[in-house]
Amino acid sequence: MDTNNLKQLIGSDCLVIDPRSKKKEFEPAKIHSANISLQKIAMTGEIFEHISYGVTLYKATLKKRNRYGEEYEYHRSFNVGGDRIQIPHQNEH
């Protein structure tokens, strides 16, 4: 994937499967980073490319009360790649 294409994905919406969720369903999220990893196998010369994305869920997660009785609400963030993310195709000009 071209670097400029990755730059355009940052800030866009996507669907992801939360790795900590018991339900393995796609949820709406926003992409905030893209990470590329390249590996070359010395014996064969093959190059493997792996792209993962840093995403933040739109759904707020409620954390249980702390020792002061306060509750916390936050948007869960994590890295995801492979078949756990669905990125809508953007129109290419």
C-alpha positions as CSV (number, residue, x, y, z in Angstrom):
1,M,0.0,0.0,0.0
2,D,1.3,3.5,-0.9
3,T,2.2,5.8,2.0
4,N,-0.1,8.5,0.7
5,N,-3.0,6.1,0.8
6,L,-2.2,5.3,4.5
7,K,-2.1,9.1,5.2
8,Q,-5.6,9.5,3.8
9,L,-6.9,6.7,6.0
10,I,-5.9,8.5,9.2
11,G,-9.0,10.1,10.7
12,S,-11.4,8.0,8.6
13,D,-14.1,5.7,9.9
14,C,-13.9,1.9,9.9
15,L,-15.4,-1.2,11.5
16,V,-13.4,-3.3,13.9
17,I,-13.7,-6.3,16.1
18,D,-12.6,-5.4,19.7
19,P,-10.1,-8.1,20.9
20,R,-11.4,-7.7,24.5
21,S,-15.1,-8.1,23.6
22,K,-16.9,-11.4,24.2
23,K,-19.1,-10.6,21.2
24,K,-17.0,-10.9,18.0
25,E,-19.0,-8.3,16.1
26,F,-17.8,-5.3,14.1
27,E,-18.1,-2.0,15.8
28,P,-17.7,1.6,14.4
29,A,-14.3,3.2,15.1
30,K,-11.9,5.9,13.9
31,I,-8.4,5.2,12.6
32,H,-5.8,7.4,14.4
33,S,-2.5,5.7,13.2
34,A,-1.1,3.2,10.7
35,N,1.9,0.9,11.3
36,I,3.8,-1.0,8.6
37,S,6.1,-3.9,9.4
38,L,8.3,-5.5,6.7
39,Q,10.2,-8.7,7.1
40,K,12.6,-10.4,4.7
41,I,13.3,-14.1,4.9
42,A,17.0,-14.6,4.4
43,M,16.9,-18.1,2.8
44,T,14.2,-17.3,0.2
45,G,14.4,-13.6,-0.1
46,E,10.6,-13.3,0.3
47,I,9.4,-10.0,1.8
48,F,6.3,-10.0,4.1
49,E,4.3,-6.8,4.7
50,H,2.0,-6.5,7.7
51,I,-0.2,-3.4,8.2
52,S,-1.9,-2.7,11.5
53,Y,-4.0,0.3,12.5
54,G,-4.4,2.1,15.7
55,V,-8.2,2.7,16.3
56,T,-10.5,4.3,18.8
57,L,-14.0,2.9,19.3
58,Y,-16.9,5.4,19.2
59,K,-18.7,3.5,21.9
60,A,-17.9,4.7,25.4
61,T,-16.8,2.0,27.9
62,L,-17.9,2.4,31.5
63,K,-15.2,1.5,34.0
64,K,-16.3,0.2,37.4
65,R,-16.0,2.4,40.4
66,N,-12.7,3.1,42.0
67,R,-12.0,3.2,45.7
68,Y,-13.6,6.6,45.9
69,G,-16.8,5.4,44.3
70,E,-16.3,7.3,41.1
71,E,-17.1,5.8,37.7
72,Y,-15.0,6.4,34.6
73,E,-16.1,6.5,31.0
74,Y,-13.6,6.3,28.1
75,H,-13.2,5.3,24.5
76,R,-11.2,2.1,24.1
77,S,-8.1,2.3,21.8
78,F,-6.1,-0.6,20.5
79,N,-4.2,-1.8,17.4
80,V,-5.9,-4.1,14.9
81,G,-5.1,-5.6,11.6
82,G,-5.9,-8.5,9.2
83,D,-9.5,-9.6,9.1
84,R,-10.4,-7.8,12.3
85,I,-10.8,-4.5,10.4
86,Q,-13.0,-3.4,7.5
87,I,-12.0,-0.1,5.8
88,P,-14.6,1.4,3.5
89,H,-13.1,1.8,0.0
90,Q,-12.4,5.5,-0.9
91,N,-13.0,6.9,-4.3
92,E,-9.8,7.1,-6.2
93,H,-9.4,9.8,-8.8
